[in-house]
Amino acid sequence: MLSLQIYTSSISGRLLADYGGRARGVRFSTNKRGFSACRVALVPMPVNEAFEAYEWPGTPHVVVSDGATGAAWEGRLEDIAIVEGGLSLTALGYARAMLDVPYTALWSKSSTSDWRAVTEQDRSAARPAQYEMDNNNRLYIAPRKDETYATGFGNVGELTLAAPHGGARNIVHFSADYSILLPSGWKARLLSCNFDFSGITVEATITGTGSLQTGTWALSTTARQRIIFSISNDSGSNSTITAETGVNYARLTAVRIKSASGSIYASDIAAGLRAYVSGINPAQLAASDALIAETALDLRDEIYEDAYPADILDRLALLHGYEWGVYEGRVLHFRRRGSAGRDWYVDTSGVPELQRSLEKVRNSAYAVYRAGDGATMRTATVNDPASWARYGITRRGAVGVQTTSASEAETHRDVWLRDRADMQARSRIEFDRVFDTAGGQWPLWAMRAGDTVTMRNLPPTLASGIDRIRTFRIGETNYDADSGEIDIAPDEPVPTLVTLVARRGAGL
């Protein structure tokens, strides 16, 4: 027998109500983000009791459980309605915390296309008209022929980039390859400052010698919102350029700014998002990163402006073949898809209804992305030989990726292809019991998104992996506590999702 309990809070909350023996029309579900929704059509009660519940403070914590296996579902109460005969309730899983507040931050930026010239309105010393500058896949500043430049930290030519205004992270690391050919006494500097150009700090300086100087900057900088690349005459006297424009210059390539000293990994971003959300709403997510699995791909262009953490995690999960969500204990997980899923076995009853379609198959793919200078680039095309051998036709897809990194684009392409190389089946299959790998029987609601289901009694002519019919990963579950039925859909976005219906005689 399942119980339905409501607490004042997810953190050491006191019990507000136990509706286990009263609730009617209870359905709870899971999806790719963990516990999804719990809906209670009616809790019969007098009007005065209903109004007391309607005025519960805060965001109550809802738990559906049984005495043997623990929590079947948990989340936060979001909707309370007084209806004829009592209360109607809707609770949603704690993955919703990732949709509570938008997120703005720079993690890494390697494109130079968003750098701009510093103007006189930004800084009184700036003189952009006296310099030739561009940001075409590089940062380039050159003093113009026949211009005279006053000595000192004035008459400067500068290019700048800032982290998004009001963002959660500051720039702390800068790297670039430099080529500097400036007259003696001129200086090329890297500066950091606040967003409004105040509080300037000199992070690095190269003094011109009249000869070409090359090297690499890899600098831990003062934590600031803005970086400036600057050149100026610092020779002690006015300097008039007699050489042709472009003979003297300062150039940076392979430019990258970051808000962390090391590589930028999706797992670090996931942990950062969890910390950000927990800092604003402490009761929504547990202060734990134990279920965030490490990733190994260095992400070079990750800037978020007013984006919800859920949408950011969706993109990062897709890029790595990961999943994210929240189950017991409000602990955020970010891990290889299906890596924590359980294996279930069922025996079908009746004749299954099956259909397959070539519509969604793609066994060849390339990715489309932008280079640092804005040019549209395409990766090499990769193929799935097994899929081609099986279907005898090449079906190719172009995968749009928001990145300037070829390696990121290739990773996204490979994950996209892996998910589409096989036909997707559509079916309806009925069963009445579910078993684990040891043969033990479990309640139907124990099945969750991310678990794997195998039908044991399909015809022996059907290969174990054919069209993902015999064995597939669960994408959604929806359990009806009154009827004891569970609806299950696979994790593939096919037009008509596979549906399995299970029945047993039990209620809440």
C-alpha positions in Angstrom: 0.0 0.0 0.0 1.4 3.4 -1.0 1.2 6.4 1.2 1.0 10.1 0.2 2.6 12.5 2.7 3.1 16.2 2.6 5.8 18.1 4.6 6.4 21.7 5.2 9.8 21.5 3.5 12.3 19.1 1.9 14.8 20.0 4.6 13.7 18.6 8.0 10.1 19.6 7.4 7.3 18.6 9.7 4.4 16.5 8.5 1.5 18.6 7.2 -0.8 15.8 6.0 -1.0 12.1 5.3 -3.5 11.4 2.5 -2.6 7.8 1.9 -6.0 6.4 2.7 -8.0 9.3 1.2 -6.5 10.4 -2.1 -8.3 9.5 -5.3 -7.1 9.6 -8.9 -3.4 9.5 -8.0 -1.0 9.3 -10.9 2.8 9.8 -10.7 5.3 9.8 -13.4 9.0 9.8 -14.4 10.7 11.1 -17.5 14.2 11.9 -18.7 14.6 14.5 -15.9 13.8 12.1 -13.1 10.6 12.4 -11.0 8.2 14.3 -13.3 4.7 14.8 -11.8 2.3 13.6 -9.2 -1.3 14.5 -9.7 -4.1 13.9 -7.2 -7.6 14.3 -8.7 -9.3 14.5 -5.3 -8.6 14.4 -1.6 -12.1 14.3 0.0 -12.4 16.7 3.0 -14.6 19.4 4.5 -14.4 22.9 3.2 -12.7 24.3 6.3 -9.9 21.6 6.1 -9.5 22.4 2.4 -9.0 26.1 3.1 -6.4 25.2 5.8 -4.4 23.2 3.2 -4.9 26.0 0.6 -3.0 28.4 3.0 0.0 26.1 3.6 3.1 28.3 3.6 6.2 27.9 1.5 6.5 25.1 -1.1 5.6 21.8 0.6 7.4 18.6 0.0 5.4 15.6 -1.3 6.4 12.0 -0.9 4.8 8.9 -2.3 6.2 5.8 -0.7 5.6 2.3 0.7 7.0 0.6 3.7 9.1 -1.9 1.8 11.0 -0.2 -1.0 11.1 3.4 0.1 10.2 6.5 -2.0 8.2 5.8 -5.2 8.1 9.5 -6.0 9.0 12.8 -4.4 8.7 16.5 -5.5 7.4 19.8 -4.5 3.7 20.9 -4.3 3.1 23.5 -7.0 -0.7 23.6 -7.5 -3.5 23.4 -5.0 -7.1 23.8 -6.0 -10.2 23.7 -3.9 -12.8 21.7 -5.8 -16.1 20.2 -5.1 -15.7 17.6 -2.4 -12.1 18.6 -1.3 -8.7 19.3 -2.8 -6.9 18.7 -6.1 -3.1 18.6 -5.9 -0.3 18.7 -8.4 3.4 18.2 -7.4 6.4 18.3 -9.8 9.8 16.7 -9.4 12.8 18.7 -8.2 14.3 19.0 -11.6 11.9 21.9 -11.8 14.4 23.8 -9.7 16.5 24.2 -12.9 13.6 26.2 -14.3 13.2 28.6 -11.4 15.9 31.2 -12.2 17.7 32.1 -15.4 21.5 31.8 -15.6 24.0 34.2 -17.1 27.7 33.4 -17.2 30.8 33.1 -19.3 32.7 29.9 -18.9 34.9 30.0 -22.0 35.2 32.1 -25.2 37.6 31.3 -28.1 36.0 33.3 -30.9 37.4 36.8 -31.6 34.3 37.9 -33.5 32.7 39.6 -30.4 35.8 41.7 -29.5 35.4 45.4 -30.2 37.4 48.6 -30.3 37.4 50.7 -27.1 36.0 54.1 -27.8 36.6 57.6 -26.3 33.3 57.2 -24.5 34.6 54.0 -22.8 38.0 55.4 -21.9 39.2 58.9 -22.3 42.7 57.7 -23.4 41.3 55.6 -26.3 41.9 56.8 -29.8 40.5 54.1 -32.1 40.7 56.4 -35.2 44.5 56.5 -35.0 44.8 52.7 -35.3 44.0 50.0 -37.8 42.2 47.2 -35.9 40.4 44.0 -36.8 39.0 40.9 -35.1 38.9 38.6 -38.1 39.9 35.3 -36.4 42.6 37.3 -34.6 43.1 40.5 -32.5 45.1 43.0 -34.6 46.1 46.6 -33.8 48.5 48.6 -35.9 49.5 52.3 -35.6 48.7 54.3 -38.7 51.3 56.0 -41.0 51.8 59.7 -40.4 50.0 59.7 -37.1 51.6 61.2 -34.0 51.2 59.5 -30.7 51.7 61.2 -27.3 53.8 59.4 -24.8 52.4 57.8 -21.7 49.4 55.6 -21.1 47.3 57.7 -23.5 46.4 57.7 -27.2 45.9 54.0 -26.9 44.5 51.5 -29.4 42.5 48.8 -27.7 40.2 45.9 -28.3 38.0 44.5 -25.5 35.7 41.7 -24.6 33.5 41.5 -21.5 31.7 38.6 -19.8 27.9 39.1 -19.9 26.8 42.0 -17.6 25.5 40.8 -14.3 26.8 37.3 -14.9 27.6 34.7 -12.2 31.3 34.2 -13.1 34.3 36.5 -13.7 37.2 36.1 -16.2 40.2 34.6 -14.5 42.3 33.2 -17.3 43.6 34.5 -20.6 45.7 32.7 -23.2 46.9 33.6 -26.7 49.8 33.4 -29.1 51.3 36.8 -29.7 53.3 38.4 -32.5 54.5 41.9 -31.5 56.5 44.2 -33.8 56.4 47.7 -32.3 58.8 50.6 -32.3 61.2 50.8 -29.3 59.5 52.0 -26.2 56.0 51.1 -27.4 54.1 48.7 -25.2 51.5 46.0 -25.8 49.5 45.2 -22.7 46.8 42.9 -21.4 44.5 44.6 -19.0 41.6 43.5 -16.8 38.9 45.7 -15.4 35.3 46.0 -14.3 32.5 45.9 -16.8 32.4 49.8 -16.9 36.2 50.0 -17.5 37.0 51.1 -14.0 39.6 49.5 -11.8 42.1 48.7 -14.6 44.9 46.2 -13.7 47.9 45.5 -16.0 48.2 41.7 -16.3 51.0 41.5 -18.8 53.3 43.8 -20.8 55.6 43.4 -23.8 57.9 46.3 -24.7 58.6 47.0 -28.3 62.2 46.7 -29.6 61.7 47.4 -33.3 62.0 43.7 -34.0 59.4 40.9 -34.1 58.7 39.2 -30.8 56.6 36.0 -30.6 55.4 33.8 -27.8 52.5 32.7 -25.8 50.5 34.2 -23.0 48.9 31.8 -20.5 47.9 34.1 -17.6 45.8 33.8 -14.5 44.2 37.2 -14.3 42.6 39.3 -11.6 38.9 38.2 -11.4 37.2 40.8 -13.5 34.4 41.1 -16.0 36.4 42.6 -18.9 39.7 42.0 -20.7 41.5 44.6 -22.9 44.3 44.2 -25.4 46.1 47.5 -25.7 49.0 49.2 -27.4 50.5 52.6 -26.8 53.6 54.8 -27.1 55.5 54.7 -23.8 58.9 55.8 -25.2 59.1 59.0 -23.2 58.5 61.3 -26.2 56.0 61.8 -28.9 56.2 59.1 -31.7 55.3 59.8 -35.3 54.9 56.7 -37.5 56.7 57.0 -40.8 56.5 53.3 -41.9 53.5 52.1 -43.9 50.5 51.0 -41.9 50.9 47.4 -41.0 54.7 47.4 -40.7 54.3 47.9 -36.9 51.6 45.8 -35.3 50.5 43.7 -32.3 48.6 40.5 -33.2 47.0 37.8 -31.0 45.8 34.5 -32.3 44.5 31.3 -30.6 42.8 33.7 -28.1 40.8 32.2 -25.3 39.3 33.6 -22.1 37.9 31.5 -19.3 36.3 31.8 -15.9 38.3 28.8 -14.6 42.1 28.1 -14.7 41.8 24.6 -16.2 39.9 23.0 -19.0 36.1 23.6 -19.1 34.1 20.4 -18.8 30.4 19.9 -19.0 30.5 18.1 -15.6 32.0 21.3 -14.0 29.3 23.4 -15.6 26.6 21.0 -14.2 28.1 21.3 -10.7 28.3 25.1 -11.2 24.6 25.2 -12.2 23.6 23.1 -9.1 25.6 25.4 -6.8 24.0 28.5 -8.4 20.5 27.2 -8.0 21.1 26.0 -4.5 22.5 29.3 -3.5 19.2 31.0 -4.4 16.8 28.3 -3.4 18.6 26.1 -0.8 15.7 23.7 -0.2 15.2 22.7 -3.8 18.4 20.6 -4.6 20.7 18.7 -2.2 24.1 20.3 -1.8 25.8 17.3 -3.4 27.7 16.7 -6.7 28.1 13.0 -6.0 26.0 11.9 -9.0 27.7 14.2 -11.5 30.0 12.0 -13.6 33.1 13.6 -15.0 33.4 14.4 -18.7 36.6 14.7 -20.8 35.8 17.1 -23.6 37.2 20.6 -23.2 34.4 23.0 -24.1 35.9 26.1 -25.7 32.8 28.3 -26.3 30.3 28.3 -23.5 28.5 31.6 -22.8 25.0 31.7 -21.4 22.8 34.7 -21.2 19.5 34.6 -19.4 19.2 30.8 -20.1 17.5 28.4 -17.7 19.8 25.8 -16.3 17.5 23.0 -17.5 18.0 24.1 -21.1 21.8 24.3 -20.6 21.9 20.8 -19.2 19.7 19.5 -22.0 22.3 20.7 -24.5 25.3 19.5 -22.5 23.7 16.1 -22.0 22.9 15.8 -25.7 26.5 16.7 -26.6 27.9 13.9 -24.4 25.3 11.2 -24.6 24.4 12.0 -21.0 21.2 12.3 -19.0 20.4 14.7 -16.2 17.6 14.8 -13.6 16.7 14.5 -10.0 15.4 11.4 -8.1 15.6 10.6 -4.4 17.1 13.0 -2.0 16.9 15.9 -4.4 20.4 15.0 -5.7 21.1 16.3 -9.2 22.5 13.6 -11.5 24.5 14.2 -14.7 25.8 10.9 -16.1 26.1 8.6 -19.1 22.6 7.8 -20.4 21.3 4.6 -18.9 24.4 4.1 -16.7 22.4 4.0 -13.5 19.3 2.3 -14.9 18.0 -1.0 -13.6 17.2 -4.0 -15.9 13.6 -5.3 -15.9 12.0 -8.3 -17.5 8.4 -8.7 -18.5 6.3 -11.4 -20.2 3.8 -10.1 -22.7 0.2 -11.2 -22.6 -1.8 -11.2 -25.8 -0.6 -10.5 -29.3 1.7 -7.4 -29.5 0.8 -4.7 -32.0 4.0 -3.8 -33.9 5.0 -1.3 -36.6 8.3 -0.1 -37.9 9.3 2.9 -40.1 12.4 4.1 -42.0 11.3 7.7 -41.4 13.7 8.5 -38.5 16.7 6.4 -39.7 19.9 8.4 -40.3 23.0 6.2 -40.8 25.3 9.0 -42.2 25.9 12.4 -40.7 28.0 15.5 -40.7 27.9 18.5 -38.4 27.6 22.2 -39.3 29.3 24.8 -37.1 30.8 28.3 -37.2 34.6 29.0 -37.3 36.0 31.7 -35.1 35.7 34.2 -38.0 32.1 33.4 -38.5 32.5 31.2 -41.6 30.2 28.2 -41.9 32.2 24.9 -41.5 31.3 21.3 -42.0 32.9 18.2 -40.4 33.8 15.1 -42.2 30.8 12.8 -42.9 30.7 9.6 -40.8 28.6 6.5 -41.5 27.2 3.6 -39.5 28.1 0.5 -41.6 25.9 -1.9 -39.7 22.8 0.3 -40.4 23.7 0.6 -44.0 24.2 -3.1 -44.4 20.8 -3.7 -42.8 18.7 -1.3 -44.7 20.6 -1.0 -48.0 20.2 2.8 -48.2 22.2 5.8 -47.1 20.1 8.4 -45.2 22.3 11.4 -44.2 21.6 14.1 -41.7 23.2 17.6 -41.2 23.5 18.4 -37.5 23.6 22.0 -36.6 25.9 22.7 -33.6 26.4 26.0 -31.8 30.1 25.9 -31.4 33.3 27.1 -33.0 35.2 23.9 -32.0 35.5 21.2 -34.6 36.0 18.5 -31.8 32.7 19.6 -30.1 30.9 19.5 -33.5 32.3 16.0 -34.2 31.2 14.7 -30.7 27.7 16.1 -31.2 27.6 14.5 -34.7 28.6 11.1 -33.4 26.0 11.1 -30.6 23.3 12.2 -33.0 24.1 9.5 -35.4 24.3 6.8 -32.8 20.8 7.5 -31.7 19.3 7.4 -35.2 21.1 4.5 -36.9 18.3 1.9 -36.2 14.6 1.9 -37.1 12.3 3.0 -34.3 9.4 0.6 -33.5 5.9 1.6 -32.6 4.0 -0.9 -30.5 1.5 -1.6 -27.8 2.3 -4.5 -25.5 0.5 -5.7 -22.4 2.1 -7.3 -19.3 1.0 -7.8 -15.7 4.3 -8.4 -13.7 7.8 -7.1 -13.7 11.0 -8.9 -12.5 14.6 -8.0 -11.8 17.6 -9.8 -13.1 17.5 -12.3 -10.2 13.9 -13.2 -10.9 12.4 -11.2 -8.0 9.1 -9.6 -8.6 8.7 -5.8 -8.0 5.8 -3.4 -7.9 5.2 -1.9 -11.3 5.8 1.7 -10.1 9.5 0.7 -9.4 10.1 1.1 -13.2 11.6 4.5 -14.0 12.9 6.5 -17.0 16.4 5.4 -17.7 15.7 1.7 -16.9 15.8 -1.0 -19.5 13.0 -3.4 -20.3 13.3 -6.8 -21.9 10.3 -8.8 -23.2 11.2 -12.4 -22.5 8.5 -14.2 -24.5 8.6 -12.6 -27.9 9.0 -15.1 -30.8 12.5 -16.6 -30.9 12.9 -15.5 -34.6 13.1 -11.9 -33.3 16.7 -11.0 -32.6 17.4 -9.4 -29.2 18.2 -6.0 -30.6 15.9 -5.9 -33.7 14.3 -2.5 -34.1 14.5 -1.9 -30.4 11.4 -4.0 -29.7 12.6 -6.8 -27.4 14.9 -4.6 -25.3 14.7 -0.8 -25.0 15.4 2.0 -22.5 12.5 3.7 -20.8 11.9 7.3 -21.5 8.7 7.9 -19.5 6.5 6.1 -17.0 3.1 7.1 -15.8 1.6 5.0 -12.9 -2.0 5.0 -12.0 -2.3 4.1 -8.3 -6.0 3.6 -8.4 -6.1 1.1 -11.3 -2.6 -0.3 -10.8 -1.7 0.4 -14.4 1.6 1.8 -15.7 2.2 3.3 -19.1 5.8 3.2 -20.4 7.3 4.9 -23.4 10.9 4.5 -24.7 13.4 7.3 -24.7 13.4 7.7 -28.5 11.4 10.7 -29.9 9.4 8.7 -32.5 6.1 10.1 -33.9 4.0 7.6 -31.9 5.8 6.4 -28.8 6.0 2.8 -27.9 3.4 2.2 -25.2 3.3 -0.7 -22.8 0.4 -1.1 -20.4 0.6 -3.1 -17.3 -2.2 -3.9 -14.9 -2.4 -5.2 -11.4 -5.0 -5.0 -8.7 -3.7 -2.4 -6.3 -4.4 1.1 -5.3 -3.2 3.9 -3.1 
